[in-house]
């Protein structure tokens, strides 16, 4: 069987090829029926079987604090999944890419492979998302929901004062403070920092007057996942969405984002 064309570190414009583009410039795509998550323990042998299934299919077809970064390689079959990870991981400079070397962690995503084999020991579903910290690998089978490629740390928004480093961790953003991140953070001995390069948002009932910063982030380089749209005008209908968390966008699309997304713990932290 011939292999499909491989693209390595493809720029955002290439990942748009063949995509549905919204009227504001974001990519529109759909993840299919698998949008949830069920956690269970799995033995090494089952992981090996599913890893081989992912790699066989693919063959036919980082954080802001440098002290804690690892090098992640993502191998996937869908362009919008590559775009998703391009948004959510920390972007590298040309120099960093040139000296990337061997990855510390690899994600194999065979989302479109018909399904994991439910007759394999330990498998109770035709969908499988597995992490093996011994091998430092993750394999994905049978789900096209892009968020399955990201795992949580501290799930909250984080921001800091404009004039002083008073960090706040809570479940909403403040346009009068600098945004460290909206979802995944680490509270270390010396810093609070974001582990992602992008943001999530709910699109249900979204409007430019309710949440102007988020609404204006829906443009080239963003993803609208599972959003209903007018096929003629490509205008999304934010009154109807298939899943709740449907928008992903680079954090620099928010005007008050703090880049790099980290702050020293010299002052108190409100939670």
C-alpha positions as CSV (number, residue, x, y, z in Angstrom):
1,X,0.0,0.0,0.0
2,X,1.3,3.4,-0.9
3,X,1.9,5.9,1.9
4,X,0.2,9.3,1.7
5,X,2.2,12.5,1.5
6,X,3.8,13.4,4.8
7,X,4.1,17.0,6.0
8,X,6.5,17.8,8.8
9,X,6.1,21.0,10.8
10,X,3.6,22.3,8.2
11,X,2.8,26.0,8.5
12,X,-0.8,27.0,9.3
13,X,-1.6,28.0,5.7
14,X,-0.8,24.4,4.5
15,X,-3.0,22.9,7.3
16,X,-5.9,24.9,5.8
17,X,-5.7,23.1,2.5
18,X,-9.0,21.3,1.8
19,X,-10.6,22.7,5.0
20,X,-14.0,24.4,5.5
21,X,-13.2,28.0,6.2
22,X,-15.7,30.2,8.2
23,X,-16.7,33.7,7.1
24,X,-14.3,35.1,9.7
25,X,-11.3,32.9,8.6
26,X,-11.3,30.1,11.2
27,X,-11.3,26.4,10.2
28,X,-14.6,24.6,10.8
29,X,-14.4,20.8,11.4
30,X,-16.3,18.0,13.1
31,X,-15.1,15.3,15.5
32,X,-17.8,12.7,14.9
33,X,-19.8,11.1,17.7
34,X,-16.9,10.5,20.1
35,X,-16.6,13.6,22.3
36,X,-16.4,12.2,25.9
37,X,-13.8,10.6,28.1
38,X,-13.7,7.5,30.3
39,X,-10.6,6.7,32.3
40,X,-9.4,3.2,33.1
41,X,-6.1,1.3,33.8
42,X,-4.6,-0.7,30.9
43,X,-1.8,-3.2,30.9
44,X,1.4,-2.9,28.8
45,X,0.5,-5.6,26.3
46,X,-2.8,-3.9,25.4
47,X,-1.0,-0.6,25.0
48,X,1.6,-2.3,22.6
49,X,-1.2,-3.8,20.5
50,X,-3.1,-0.5,20.1
51,X,0.2,1.4,19.5
52,X,0.9,-0.9,16.6
53,X,-2.6,-0.4,15.2
54,X,-2.1,3.4,15.3
55,X,1.3,3.3,13.6
56,X,0.1,0.9,10.9
57,X,-2.7,3.3,10.1
58,X,-0.5,6.4,10.1
59,X,1.9,4.6,7.7
60,X,-0.9,4.4,5.2
61,X,-1.9,7.8,5.5
62,X,5.5,22.0,25.6
63,X,5.1,24.8,28.4
64,X,6.2,28.5,28.9
65,X,8.8,27.9,31.7
66,X,12.0,26.5,30.0
67,X,12.9,24.5,33.2
68,X,9.9,22.3,32.8
69,X,9.6,21.9,29.1
70,X,9.7,18.7,27.2
71,X,9.9,18.2,23.5
72,X,6.7,16.8,22.1
73,X,6.2,15.3,18.6
74,X,2.7,14.8,17.3
75,X,2.0,12.4,14.4
76,X,-1.6,12.6,13.1
77,X,-3.6,11.9,10.0
78,X,-6.0,14.9,10.0
79,X,-4.8,18.4,9.2
80,X,-7.1,20.1,11.7
81,X,-5.7,17.9,14.5
82,X,-2.2,19.2,13.5
83,X,-3.5,22.7,13.5
84,X,-5.1,22.1,17.0
85,X,-1.8,21.0,18.4
86,X,0.0,23.9,16.7
87,X,-2.3,26.2,18.6
88,X,-2.3,24.4,22.0
89,X,1.5,23.6,22.3
90,X,4.1,26.2,22.8
91,X,5.4,27.4,19.4
92,X,9.1,26.9,18.6
93,X,11.4,29.3,16.9
94,X,13.2,28.3,13.7
95,X,16.4,27.9,15.7
96,X,14.6,25.6,18.2
97,X,13.1,23.5,15.4
98,X,16.5,23.1,13.8
99,X,18.0,21.7,17.0
100,X,14.9,19.8,18.1
101,X,16.6,16.4,18.0
102,X,14.9,13.4,19.7
103,X,11.4,14.1,21.2
104,X,10.8,13.5,24.9
105,X,7.2,12.5,24.3
106,X,5.4,11.3,21.2
107,X,1.6,11.4,20.4
108,X,0.4,9.0,17.8
109,X,-3.1,10.0,16.7
110,X,-5.0,7.6,14.3
111,X,-8.3,9.2,14.9
112,X,-9.9,8.0,11.7
113,X,-8.9,4.4,12.1
114,X,-12.2,2.5,12.2
115,X,-11.8,1.6,15.9
116,X,-9.7,0.0,18.5
117,X,-10.2,-3.8,18.8
118,X,-12.6,-4.3,21.6
119,X,-11.7,-7.9,21.9
120,X,-8.1,-7.0,23.0
121,X,-7.7,-7.6,26.8
122,X,-8.6,-4.5,28.8
123,X,-10.5,-2.8,26.0
124,X,-14.1,-2.0,26.9
125,X,-14.7,0.5,24.0
126,X,-14.0,0.9,20.3
127,X,-12.4,4.2,21.3
128,X,-9.0,4.3,23.0
129,X,-6.9,7.2,24.3
130,X,-3.8,5.8,26.2
131,X,-0.8,7.3,27.9
132,X,2.3,5.2,28.7
133,X,4.7,7.2,31.0
134,X,7.2,4.4,30.9
135,X,7.5,4.8,27.1
136,X,6.6,8.5,27.1
137,X,4.0,7.9,24.4
138,X,0.3,8.5,23.8
139,X,-1.8,6.7,21.3
140,X,-5.3,7.6,20.1
141,X,-7.7,5.3,18.2
142,X,-11.4,5.7,17.2
143,X,-12.0,9.4,18.2
144,X,-11.6,12.5,16.1
145,X,-12.3,14.9,19.0
146,X,-9.1,17.1,18.9
147,X,-9.1,17.8,22.7
148,X,-8.2,14.2,23.4
149,X,-4.6,15.2,22.4
150,X,-4.3,17.5,25.5
151,X,-4.3,16.4,29.2
152,X,-5.2,18.7,32.1
153,X,-3.0,20.1,34.9
154,X,-4.6,22.9,37.0
155,X,-7.9,23.6,35.3
156,X,-8.5,27.3,35.8
157,X,-7.9,30.7,34.3
158,X,-4.9,32.6,35.5
159,X,-4.1,36.3,35.3
160,X,-1.8,38.9,36.8
161,X,-2.1,42.6,37.7
162,X,-0.8,45.1,35.1
163,X,1.1,47.2,37.7
164,X,2.0,44.4,40.2
165,X,2.6,40.6,40.2
166,X,-0.6,39.6,42.1
167,X,-1.5,36.3,40.5
168,X,-5.1,35.1,40.5
169,X,-6.4,31.6,39.7
170,X,-10.1,31.3,39.0
171,X,-12.6,30.2,36.4
172,X,-13.0,33.5,34.5
173,X,-10.9,36.1,32.8
174,X,-10.5,39.8,33.6
175,X,-10.0,42.3,30.7
176,X,-8.4,44.7,33.1
177,X,-5.6,42.2,34.0
178,X,-3.0,40.4,31.9
179,X,-4.0,36.9,30.9
180,X,-1.5,34.1,31.7
181,X,-3.8,31.5,30.3
182,X,-7.4,30.2,30.4
183,X,-7.2,26.6,31.2
184,X,-4.0,24.6,32.0
185,X,-1.4,25.9,34.6
186,X,1.4,24.8,36.9
187,X,1.9,26.4,40.3
188,X,5.6,25.7,41.0
189,X,7.9,26.8,43.9
190,X,9.0,29.8,41.9
191,X,6.4,30.6,39.1
192,X,2.9,30.2,37.9
193,X,2.9,29.4,34.2
194,X,0.7,28.2,31.4
195,X,1.4,24.8,29.8
196,X,-0.4,25.7,26.5
197,X,0.1,28.1,23.6
198,X,-3.6,28.5,23.0
199,X,-7.1,28.8,24.6
200,X,-10.4,27.0,24.7
201,X,-13.8,28.7,24.7
202,X,-17.5,27.9,24.5
203,X,-19.3,29.3,21.5
204,X,-22.8,28.7,22.5
205,X,-24.7,32.1,22.3
206,X,-21.4,33.8,21.6
207,X,-21.6,37.4,20.4
208,X,-19.3,40.3,19.8
209,X,-21.0,42.4,22.5
210,X,-21.0,39.7,25.2
211,X,-17.4,38.5,24.8
212,X,-15.6,40.8,22.2
213,X,-12.1,39.4,22.9
214,X,-13.1,35.8,22.3
215,X,-15.4,36.7,19.3
216,X,-12.5,38.6,17.6
217,X,-10.2,35.6,18.1
218,X,-12.3,33.6,15.6
219,X,-10.0,34.3,12.6
220,X,-7.2,32.7,10.5
221,X,-5.4,30.2,12.6
222,X,-8.3,29.3,14.9
223,X,-10.5,26.2,14.9
224,X,-14.3,26.0,15.3
225,X,-15.0,22.3,16.2
226,X,-18.5,20.9,16.1
227,X,-20.1,24.3,15.3
228,X,-23.2,24.4,13.0
229,X,-22.8,26.8,10.0
230,X,-24.6,28.1,7.0
231,X,-23.0,26.2,4.0
232,X,-23.6,29.1,1.6
233,X,-22.2,31.9,3.6
234,X,-19.9,29.9,6.0
235,X,-21.3,31.9,8.8
236,X,-21.4,30.0,12.1
237,X,-24.6,29.7,14.1
238,X,-23.5,30.2,17.7
239,X,-27.0,29.5,19.0
240,X,-26.5,25.8,18.1
241,X,-23.4,23.8,18.8
242,X,-22.8,20.0,18.9
243,X,-20.4,20.2,21.9
244,X,-19.7,22.9,24.4
245,X,-16.0,23.7,24.1
246,X,-15.9,24.4,20.4
247,X,-13.3,27.2,19.8
248,X,-9.5,26.9,20.0
249,X,-7.3,29.9,19.3
250,X,-3.7,31.1,19.9
251,X,-3.4,33.0,23.2
252,X,-1.7,35.9,21.4
253,X,-5.1,36.6,19.8
254,X,-6.2,38.0,23.1
255,X,-5.1,41.7,23.4
256,X,-4.2,41.5,27.1
257,X,-2.3,38.2,27.0
258,X,1.0,38.1,28.9
259,X,3.7,36.7,26.6
260,X,5.6,34.7,27.7
261,X,2.7,33.2,29.8
262,X,4.4,33.0,33.2
263,X,5.0,35.1,36.3
264,X,7.3,34.9,39.3
265,X,5.8,34.1,42.7
266,X,7.1,37.2,44.4
267,X,3.7,38.2,45.7
268,X,0.6,36.5,47.0
269,X,-1.7,34.3,44.9
270,X,-5.5,34.5,45.1
271,X,-7.6,31.4,44.4
